[in-house]
Amino acid sequence: MVLPRTGGRGILRGKPGENGYRCAIEYLMQGEASQEGDLVRDQRPGRFPPPSPGGQISKVTRNAAGMSQDLEVSPDVDFARLSEVLVVVAPAPPADPEAGAHQGASPSHGLGVYR
């Protein structure tokens, strides 16, 4: 995500909470001049899905010892009314070349049939 006013960039992640949907921007450098009320926008022009509006910064916490600052964002999106969702998942781990070679007497976890 990008802050249009300053050009600062960070990663927007969902943040579960008791009071509805919230987001947080992570890895925004300490020197970026962010403030409550700043707009947050998607930085992916020309991709599918089209750039989303993002939201507004609702809380800024600057950590004196850290390199980044913590920003809480109130999203512009009503998550209950979304018609399309893009889910990003991690790639599958590489196959174990020795998977067929191990014939243990019992499974290491879960249920198993003993013969």
Protein Blocks (a to p, Z undefined) as FASTA:
>chain_A
ZZfknopacdddddddfebcadddehiafklccdehiacddfbehiacdddebiadfbdc
ddfkbmbdcdddddfbdfklcfbdcddddddddddfklmmpccfbdfedjdddZZ
